[in-house]
Amino acid sequence: MDTKLTLKLDKDVIEKAKEYASSQKRSLSKIIETFLQSLANQENRKNEDEIQISPFVKSMSSGVNIPADLNYKKEYTNHLIEKYK
């Protein structure tokens, strides 16, 4: 349910915010709502001890560390060459 909220802000800030909202083709209310929701979600994540990972996802883990600079295209090409020899 939507509820009306009145805020007191600097006039220049309001004008700039309206221009930004217009350039994004969104309402200022929607932008503020999205921002406040992201703050609330961020706070909820901080309150959680740890992200819960389902047993199914845990079972898919292979324990292999993949190097950050791995060239997966080259590795896949080599795999196909070996496969079709």
QUIRAFEN-V511052 format. One record per backbone hydrogen bond with DSSP energy under -0.5 kcal/mol. NH is the residue of the N-H (numbers start at 1). CO is the residue of the C=O. If there is no record, write none. Layout:
[[NH,CO] [NH,CO]]
This chain:
[[9,7] [14,10] [15,11] [16,12] [17,13] [18,14] [19,15] [20,16] [21,17] [22,18] [23,19] [24,20] [25,22] [26,21] [31,27] [32,28] [33,29] [34,30] [35,31] [36,32] [37,33] [38,34] [39,35] [40,36] [41,37] [42,38] [43,39] [44,40] [45,41] [46,42] [47,43] [48,44] [48,45] [58,54] [59,55] [60,56] [60,57] [61,57] [61,58] [66,64] [67,65] [70,67] [72,70] [75,71] [76,72] [77,73] [78,74] [79,75] [80,76] [81,77] [82,78] [83,79] [84,80] [85,82]]
